[in-house]
Amino acid sequence: MIQRSDFKDVADTAPIAETDRFSKEYWTIGQMAGHFDVSLRTLRFYEDRGLISPLRHGATRFYGAECRRTLDRVLRAKKLGFTLTRIQRLLLNNAEAGIAESLAPGEIVAQLSVLAACRT
């Protein structure tokens, strides 16, 4: 017979204060997916691509404020029609600025053309 003591989870292995800290400052993958209206698979894919880097405790992912900001930037750039490869380069080149601040004026005009073409 399997008993609860056979399983270990974050609450069993982390001190109480650390567990509380995770629950207040970090979100689970389900909370992230719900807040940003994306699938769990999307979050895992973005992690595999190196766009976001959640903390890991075993198989559990914890997303801090920086991951949430980065995901917000990624999703905004996706809505503007940028590819994930381009978004990754923009994030690497200028981690502190927004996507718009990372673009040259010519790139903005080119992206507007792409968006206009998609609308027709």
C-alpha positions, 0 to 999 in steps of 0.5 A, a space after each residue: 500500500 502506498 502512503 503519503 510518506 512515500 511521496 515528497 513534494 515542495 512542502 515536505 522538503 522545503 522549510 516553512 519559510 521557503 515554501 511561503 516565499 515561493 507561494 507569495 513571490 513565485 507562480 506555478 506553471 498553472 498560475 502563469 498559464 492562466 494569467 497569460 492565457 497560454 498553454 502549459 506546453 507553450 510555457 515549456 516550449 518557451 523555456 526550452 527555447 531559452 526565452 524564460 528560465 523558471 526556478 526548478 524544484 524537481 519537476 516543479 517550475 516556479 516563475 518569479 517576477 523577472 520571468 513574468 516580465 519577460 513572458 509579457 514582453 515575448 507575448 507582446 512581441 508575438 502579437 506584433 508579428 515577430 518570430 521567436 528567433 527575432 524576439 530572443 535576439 531582441 531580449 539578448 541585445 537589450 534585456 532591460 529595454 522594451 521591444 520597441 526600444 530595441 528596434 531601429 526605426 527601419 525595423 519598426 517600419 518593416 514590421 508595420 509593413 508585415 502587419 499591414 500585409 497580414 491584415 489584408 
